[in-house]
Amino acid sequence: MSFVLKSRSMSPVDRPADAARSARPAVFSPLYRQIKDLLVEGLERGEWKPGELIPSEIELAARFQVSQGTVRKAVDELAAENLLVRRQGKGTFVATHHEPKAQFRFLRVVPDEGEPVRPVSRFLECRRIRASSDVARQLEIKAGDAVVYLRRLLTFDGAPIVLDEIWLPGTLFKGLTAERLAEYKGPLYGLFETEFGTRMIRAEEQIRAVAADVDTASLLAIEPGAPLLLVERVSYTYGERPVEVRRGLSVTERHHYRNTLT
């Protein structure tokens, strides 16, 4: 596949893309942003799979008919957004949830002391249900549409710390079953990425303190009424499409929620 960038007012080296211009409103966008958008479209189409090496900056510059510096700026932004990963001496790769560092990008509950460790997942439920109006609104589907409902317990060093409820669009996750979850040993987002072609790009969260009800307290081995941290998340894939609603309850006696603001 090739792209031809044309413009009447710019040099042949840095000219805006016809494809990008025709598909978007006639508003000014820096050239590197247009190239960035074209690269994201390639990622969304699956032209380069998670973990795969993308073409070099020189090859991309020739493909898009722009300068190498323009491509570099676009790739820099995608790397900063965790869509691409630069590896010294090897090139630039599509980011994947199977990388150890990526697994902690969406897991923010960490121990008060010591290094973060990957928790062990135990799935308590996996079934197809009808979306409530609230879940449907967040997933941008219709109330009553099919969703996959998951409930799981995360244990850290043998202690139950997080109880998750997760809702996924039924059309995207048709083959997700309790049996498949039981045999899978990697990160959940890695499973979504590899087997369902859905990569989580970013998430929005709301955090508040709540008291444990009787059922939650039993699963987390705490007293009813004990304080918990509630994290409500909506995760998005390419094109700002919401593909997961999550409600996580965390014990914070020896753990905390950590985030980095930049």
N, C-alpha and C positions, 0 to 999 in steps of 0.2 A: 504494500500500500504506500502511496506517496501523496504529498501535499504540495501545492504550489501557492506561494504567497505573493500577492500582487498589490501595487499601490501606485498612484500617479505622482504622489508628492514625496515619497521616500526613496532612498537609494536601493539598488538591487540587493544589497546585503541584508538590510533590515526592513522588510515590507510586510504589512499585515495580511493575515490569511483570508482569502475569499470565503473559505468554508466557515471560519469562525465568524466573519462579518455577516454572512447571510443568515446564520443561525441565531444571531443575537441582536438585541436592540442596537440602534445606531448611537452608541455612547462611546466615549473615548476609553480605551483600555490600553495600557502599555503593552508593547510587543511581547515582552517576556511573559506577561500574564496570558496572552493569547496562546503562546507556546505551552505554557503550563496547563491551560484548559485542554489543549489537544492531547497532551500527555495523559491527563486524568481520564479523558475519553478513551484513550487506548487501554488504560488500566481497567476501566469499567467494562469494556468489551472483552477483556481477557486476552488482549494481544500479548501481554507479558504477564505470566502467572506469578503468584506469590512465591518469593524465593528465587525467581529467575533473574538473570543478568539482562539489563536493558542495553540498547545500542550505546556506543560511546558518544560523547558530546560532539565529536567531529562528524560521526555518522548522522546524528540527529540534526546537526546544523545543515548538512547537505540535504537531508530529507525535507526539512522545512524551509530551506533556502533562506536562512538567517545566519547571523554571526555566531561563532562558538560562545562568545560572551553572553549573548542573549539566551542561549540554551542553558549555559551554566547557571544563570540567575534563576531560571525557571526550575531547574533541578535542585538548586539550593533551597528554594521555598518548599518544594515537595519533600525534601529530606527533613527540613525543620518541622514539617507537619506529620512526620513519621509515615509517609506513604512510600518513600524510597530510603534506601540505606547505602551510604558510601562506605566502601571497604578499601583501605589503602592498598594500592598495588593490584587490586583485583577488578575494580570497576564499581558500578552502581547497580544495586539489586532492588527488586520489588520487596517491600517489607512484608513480613509474614508473622502471624501470631505464634508460630512455632519457635521463634527465636526466644532464648531465655529472657533477654531484657524486655521484649515486647509483652511477655506474660505478666509483668508487674505494672505495665502501663495502665491497665484497667483494674488492677487489684491494688487498692490503696490501704487496706487494713494490714498493718504491720505490727510486729511486737515492740513493746517499749524498749527492750534491750536485745541486742544481737541483730544479725542480718535478716532481711525478709526471707521467708521460706515458702516454697510452693505448697499450698494446702492439699489435703486429700479430699476428693469429692465423693459424697454418698448420695445418690439420687433416691428421693423418697417417693416421687410421683413423676409420671410422664404420660399425659393423655391429651386427647383433642377435645376441646370444649368450644362453646360459643363465646365470642368476645363481648364483654360488658361494654356499656357505652363509654366508660372512662378509658379502658384499654383500647377500644376501637379509635377513640379520638386521638390518643397518643401515637398509635400505629398508622393513623390516617387510612383506616379501613371502615367498613360499615359495622354498626352494632349487630351482633349475631353472626358475623363471619367466623369461619373456623380459625382457631389459634391453637398452637401447641403450648400446653401449660406444663412447666417443670417446677419441681420443688426439690431443693437439695440442701445438704448440710456440709459445710466446709469445716474440717478439723485441722488444727495447727498443732503439730507435735502431740497428736492424740486427743487434744482438747477441742470440743465443739465450740466454734467461735462465731460462725456466720450461718444464718438461715436465709436462703434465697428463694424468692418466688419469681419466675420468669415466664413471660408471655412472648411468643414468636408467631409471625404470620403463617397461617396454615398452608398457604399456597407455596411459600418458599421452603418449608421444612416438612414436606409430605412424608419423607422416609425416616423421620426421626422417631425412634422407638426406645422403650425402656431397655430392650435387649441390646441395642446398639450403644446406648449410653453406658451400660454395665460393662461392656467389653472394651470400651475406649479408655485409654490411660493418659492421653495428653490434655492440653488446655481446652476448655469448652469452645472458646473462640477459634481455636485451631481446627476443631471438628467442623464448625460452621463454615470456615474458609475452605477446607479441603473437600468436604463431601457435599456441601450445599452451595458453594460458589458465592457465599455471602461474607464479606470482610467488614468488620467493624472499623470505622474510620475515626469517629469521635463520639463523645457522649455528653449529655447534659445531666447534671445531678442536683437534687435537692436533699439537704441533710437536716435532720431534726432529732431531738431526744424523745423517746417514748418509754412506756412501761411494758414489761413483758406480760403477756396473757398466760393462762395456765398451760395451753398446748405448747407455745413457744418456749416457755420456761422449762418444760419437761425435756424438750429436744436439746436445749442448750445447757442443761444441767445447772440451772440457776433457780432462784426463788421467784415465784409469781410477783409481779410488781417491781422487780429489779430493773434498773435503768438500762436501756439499750440505745444504740445509735441506729437510726433508720436512714438508709440511703436509697432514694428513689431515682432511678436512672432511665433515660431513653437513649438508646444507642443508634447511630446512623451509619449507613454505608454510603457509597458513591452517590452523587446527585442529591445529597441531603435527604435521603430516604430513610425514615425510621423503620428499624427492623427488630428491635427488642425493647421490651419494657421490663424493668427489673426492680424488685423491692427487696432490699437486703437488710436484715436485722443483725447487728454485731454486738458481741460482748466486749466491753472496753476496760475490763479490770486490769488486764496486762497487755492490751493492744490499743492502738489509736489509728485514726484516719489521717493519712499523710498526703499532702498535695504540694505542688510547687507552682508558685505564681510568677509569671514573667511578663 
